[in-house]
Amino acid sequence: MFVCTVVGQVWSTQKDATLEGLRLLVVRPYTRGGDASAETMVAVDPIGAGTGERVLVVTGRAARHAIGRGQDIGFQTAIVGIVDGMELENGERVGQVAAMDRPGAS
């Protein structure tokens, strides 16, 4: 499972039939200190996340289960939760969006 930030949306006029009706978002793994990760992924969004929100992303069988279309789907990455907040070991608080982040003890 990954904590990611939604950084965009994907539109596609032609796609595998198993993906019809699914919303696709571009997500970037969360990194401490606000450094942007070079990695991005496309994830199915069955819960309605928005751009800038921090989300929980799963892959593989867990993603196919979350998407709810069984094993015969051409996708293995899904958003399963919107993060309200996290507290890290040094007291750093990570919010639902970057503007809500608060530094921890130095």
C-alpha positions in Angstrom: 0.0 0.0 0.0 1.2 3.5 -0.9 0.4 7.0 0.4 0.1 9.1 -2.7 -1.0 12.6 -3.8 -3.5 12.9 -6.7 -1.7 15.0 -9.4 -4.0 14.7 -12.4 -6.7 12.9 -14.3 -6.7 10.6 -17.3 -9.2 10.7 -20.1 -9.3 8.0 -22.8 -11.7 7.6 -25.6 -10.4 4.1 -26.4 -9.7 1.6 -23.7 -10.1 -2.1 -22.8 -13.8 -2.9 -22.3 -13.1 -3.9 -18.6 -12.2 -0.3 -17.9 -15.4 1.3 -19.2 -17.0 3.7 -16.7 -14.0 3.8 -14.4 -12.4 7.1 -13.4 -8.6 7.1 -13.8 -6.3 9.4 -11.8 -2.6 10.1 -11.9 -1.0 9.7 -8.5 2.5 10.4 -7.2 3.9 8.6 -4.1 4.2 10.8 -1.0 7.7 11.7 0.0 8.8 13.3 3.3 9.9 16.9 3.1 7.7 17.8 0.2 10.2 16.6 -2.5 8.3 15.7 -5.6 8.8 12.0 -6.6 9.7 11.3 -10.3 7.4 8.3 -10.1 3.7 8.5 -11.1 1.1 5.9 -11.5 -2.4 5.7 -12.9 -5.0 4.4 -10.4 -8.7 3.6 -10.7 -10.7 5.8 -8.4 -13.9 4.2 -7.1 -14.2 6.6 -4.2 -14.1 10.1 -5.6 -10.7 11.6 -4.7 -9.8 15.0 -6.0 -6.6 16.6 -7.3 -4.2 17.5 -4.5 -5.6 15.0 -2.0 -3.5 12.4 -0.3 -4.8 8.9 -0.9 -4.1 5.3 -0.1 -3.3 3.2 -3.2 -3.2 -0.6 -3.5 -1.9 -2.8 -6.3 -2.5 -6.4 -7.5 -5.3 -8.5 -6.2 -6.3 -5.9 -3.5 -6.8 -3.3 -6.3 -8.9 -5.7 -8.4 -11.0 -6.4 -5.3 -11.5 -2.7 -4.6 -12.5 -1.9 -8.2 -15.2 -4.6 -7.8 -15.1 -6.2 -11.2 -13.5 -9.5 -10.3 -10.2 -10.9 -11.6 -11.0 -10.2 -15.3 -10.1 -6.5 -15.3 -7.2 -5.0 -17.1 -6.0 -2.9 -14.2 -4.1 -3.5 -11.0 -3.9 -0.2 -9.2 -6.7 1.4 -7.2 -7.4 4.2 -4.7 -8.9 2.7 -1.5 -9.0 5.7 0.8 -8.6 9.4 1.2 -6.2 10.4 4.0 -7.6 12.7 6.6 -4.2 13.0 8.3 -1.1 11.1 9.4 1.4 11.6 12.2 4.9 10.5 11.6 7.6 9.4 14.2 9.1 12.9 14.8 5.7 14.5 15.3 5.4 15.7 11.7 1.8 15.9 10.7 0.7 15.2 7.1 -2.7 16.6 6.1 -5.3 15.7 3.5 -3.6 18.2 1.2 0.0 19.6 1.3 -1.2 23.0 2.7 -2.3 21.2 5.9 1.2 19.7 6.6 3.0 20.7 9.8 6.6 20.1 10.6 7.7 17.9 13.5 10.4 18.4 16.1 13.9 19.1 14.8 
